[in-house]
Amino acid sequence: MEPVDNLDSRKAKSKAELESANAKLAKKMVLVTIGSLLFAFALVPLYNVLCSITGLNGKTDNNAATLAKAKVDTSRNITVQFTSAVMPGLGWNFYPKQASIMLHPGKIETVLFEAKNITSQVVVGQAIPSVTPGIASVYLKKVECFCFVNQSLKPGETKVMPLRFFIDPALPKDVSEMTLSYSFFEATKK
């Protein structure tokens, strides 16, 4: 039988080792949590950079296209469909005035969208465009777009907003249809 003093010293040593291991584990968990939070905050800017470089996810350039002397390609037609969405909490109705158009690449077209504030307060929104198929996003050139700036609507106000754009004639020949979708998000400072 072991002396009681020896047993107590082993228990104390084992308890000290366990506390040390727990402290190391706690430090690792805190570092993992901090790393996860930092990654989460960096993810959106990294994603936006990736999409703007590669054209993935149909993200379009939000800068006005210069009106170069693009030659109109009358040998083919492209069908562009328009869809819209309003994110929860915005309090707007928003839709394209026409569901689709057929156009020749290189020809500038104008399409109208309508937004109505159905709340009792001024609401500022920001439109975010998306194009499918994703490869087509780099060939959609916006000359004038309500998505370039925030849109402010007074209570009950309706606004008709133009989109002037063209499709770059360099669009691959196998793409004959695309969908341009706008999602409106609230941008009001609270």
N, C-alpha and C positions, 0 to 999 in steps of 0.2 A: 504494500500500500504506500502511495506517495505522500510525502509530507504536505500539509495544508499550505505552507508558505510557497512551495514550488508550484502547486496548482493555482494559487492566486496570482503568481507572477505570470504564468502562461495565459491566464484569462485576461490579465491587464494588457499583456503584449498583444494578444489576439484582438482585444477591444481597440487598442491604439492603431493596429494595422487596418481594422475595419473602418475606423473613423477617417484614417488617411485615404483609404480607397474611396470612401464616400465623398470626401472633399474633392478628390481628383475628378470623380464622376460629375459632381455638381458643377465644377469649373468647365468641364467639357460641354455639359448641357447648356450652360449660359453662353458659351462661345458659339455653339451650333444655333441657338436661338437668335443671337445677334447677327450671325452670318446670314441666316434665313431672312431676317428683316431687311438687311442691307441688299440682299439679292432681290427681294420683292420690290423694293423701291427702285432699283436699277433696271428691272425687267422691262417696264413700259418704254423708257427711252431707248434701251437696246433693241427692243422689238421694232420701234418706229424707224430706227436707223437701218435695221436689216430690211424692213419692208421697202423703204425708200430706195435702197441700193439695188435690191433684187426684183422689186415689183411684186413680191409675194403678197398674198391676201388681198390683191386688188387695190392696194393703196395708191392713190394718185398724187401727183405733184400738186400742191395747193398754191402754185404761183401762176399768174396769167401767162398764157402762151404768147409768144411774139407772132405777129401775123406775117410769117414768111410767105414768099411767093410759092406756096404749095400748089402743085399742079393737081387739079381735080381728076380723079381716076373714074371716068364714066363707064369703064368696062365692067364694074362690079358695084353691087349694092351691099350695104351693111345695115342690119336691123339693130337698132338700139332700143332696148326696153328700159323703162324708168320705174323705179319703186321707191317707196319712202317708209320711214319709221320714225316714231317719236318715242323717246325714252321716257320711262315712268317719272312723273313729277314735273314734267315740262309744262303741261297744261295747254298744249297747242293741238290743233288739227293741222296736218301738213300732207300735201299730196301733189303729184304731178298733174298738170292740166291735160296731158295726153299720155297714154300708156306706152306708146312706142312710136318711132319714126323709122323710115327707111331713107338712107342717104348714101351719097357717093363719097368715098374717102377724099379728103382735101377740101370739101365744100363746107363752109361755115353754116351752122344751123342754130336756131334759137328755140328753146323750149321753156315754157313757163311753169313755175311751181307756185302753189298758193299755201300760205300759212295764216292761221287765225288763232289769236290768243283767246282762249275760252275761260280765262281766270279773271279775277277782279283786281289784279295788280300787274304792274309792268314786269315783263319777263324777257330776259335776254337769252337767246339760244345760239348754238354753234352747230352748223351742219358739217358732218364728216362723210366724205364720199367713199364709195367702194365699187370696184369694177370686177365683174366676172365675165369670162375667164380671166384669171390673174394676169396672163400674158398680155391681154389687151390693155391693161391699165397704163402702160407706158406710151401707148399710141393715142390715147384720149387726150386731146389738148384743149384745155378750157381757156377761152379768151376773156370771158366775163362770168363770174359766178358768185352767187350769194354765200358760198362756202368760204370765200376769201376773208370775210370779216364776220364778227358777231352780228346777229340780227336782233333788234329790240322791238317788241310789240307792246303797245298800250293795252289796257283791258278792253276786250272786244274788238280790237283792231285786226283787220285783214290786210295782208300784204301780198301782192303778186311779185314774184322774184324771177328775173330772167337768168337763164344759163345759155351762154353763147359758146359753142365748141365746134371742133372738127376732129375727124379721125385722120391721123397721119397715114398717107397713102402707103407707107412702108409696113402697115399692118400685114402680118402673114396671110397669104391667100386662103388658108384653110379656116380662118376665122371669119364667119359671115354674120354672127350674132354676138351681141354683148349686152350685159345688163349694168346700168348705172344706178346705184342705190345710194340714197342720202338718208342718214340717221341724224336727227336733231337731238342735241343734248342741252341741258340747262347750263348756262354760263353766267347767270345772275350772281353777283357777289353778295353774300349774306353777312 
